[in-house]
Amino acid sequence: MTTPATPVKPKPKSLQLEIPEGAYPTLDDEIGFIALVDRMEQGAALKVVNAARISYERQKTEFTEDDQKLARFLWVHGHTSPYRHSFLTFHWKAPLFVFRQAFKYQVGSTWREYDVDGNSVSLEAFDYLFDTDKGCSWNEISGRYVKWKPEFYVPRRMRANPPHGNKQASVDLPPEFDHEGERRKMLAECETAFMQYTERLERGVAKEIARILLPQNLYTQAYWTVSLQGVIHFLTQRLKVDAQYEIRRYAEGVYELLRDELDRIGITRELLLGAP
């Protein structure tokens, strides 16, 4: 008598990335977004104050108004280690040039300065260059493995650098400037670059080579896992009016996704922007 063969279960297939539920739209092209896709089970607010209270061999099971005052006091006075125990994961879809600014915000960074070969280097840059044990908090779509989609960000209003003052700042060009005409030219250049990229792939050029001439406004996607301290630090820098508009829109999204939780621990928008 033969033994019936054990049925083989089909392997689950991976699916294309979709816009997560509750995603916050960032830019004005209905492409870019940011979404909170995972968080630790215990609420961040209670974890902050219990991490502080462990110094006195104490803990609480409920978050009260006194705890809010304690959490705010800790942040305002630079006692930030209790904020490093809660982690969140965000799903970004953003242009490459936005990610190049965002990638400096890494897991475990405490934003202090060190002396390296006589040069002052912030720890966030130090970690990015020399980190060998904590790993990186970002995972991005790889252009070595997938063919890019022709999705490009071009602002609807062009900006100019001011003739004096902050050279990093930018201001809208006046209404009489041909904003739409400039935008059409930029999109046409993107389409040409993508056509050449596609043609290279068809000629047999590897994806890792064909991609190198694609423009920096190409959309990509990534996961960002970050501590609550890292989130707040990101917001204090990227919500400011002198931050580049595009990354500021992603900071607005992070803030809106966490607004209730930040309010609960006394981290108001005014505090993030530097108010006492």
Stockholm file with secondary structure:
# STOCKHOLM 1.0

chainA/1-276         MTTPATPVKPKPKSLQLEIPEGAYPTLDDEIGFIALVDRMEQGAALKVVNAARISYERQKTEFTEDDQKLARFLWVHGHTSPYRHSFLTFHWKAPLFVFRQAFKYQVGSTWREYDVDGNSVSLEAFDYLFDTDKGCSWNEISGRYVKWKPEFYVPRRMRANPPHGNKQASVDLPPEFDHEGERRKMLAECETAFMQYTERLERGVAKEIARILLPQNLYTQAYWTVSLQGVIHFLTQRLKVDAQYEIRRYAEGVYELLRDELDRIGITRELLLGAP
#=GR chainA/1-276 SS CCCCCCCCCCCCCCCCCCCCTTCEECSTTSCCEEEEEEECSSCHHHHHHHHHHGGGTCCCSSCCHHHHHHHHHHHHTTCCGGGGSCEEEEEEEEEHHHHHHHTTCCTTCCCCEEEETTEEEEHHHHHHHHCCSSCCSEEECCTTTSCCCCCBCCCSSCEECCSSSCTTCCEECCTTSCHHHHHHHHHHHHHHHHHHHHHHHHTTCCHHHHGGGSCTTBEEEEEEEEEHHHHHHHHHHHSSTTSCHHHHHHHHHHHHHHHHHHHHTTCCHHHHTTCC
#=GC SS_cons         CCCCCCCCCCCCCCCCCCCCTTCEECSTTSCCEEEEEEECSSCHHHHHHHHHHGGGTCCCSSCCHHHHHHHHHHHHTTCCGGGGSCEEEEEEEEEHHHHHHHTTCCTTCCCCEEEETTEEEEHHHHHHHHCCSSCCSEEECCTTTSCCCCCBCCCSSCEECCSSSCTTCCEECCTTSCHHHHHHHHHHHHHHHHHHHHHHHHTTCCHHHHGGGSCTTBEEEEEEEEEHHHHHHHHHHHSSTTSCHHHHHHHHHHHHHHHHHHHHTTCCHHHHTTCC
//
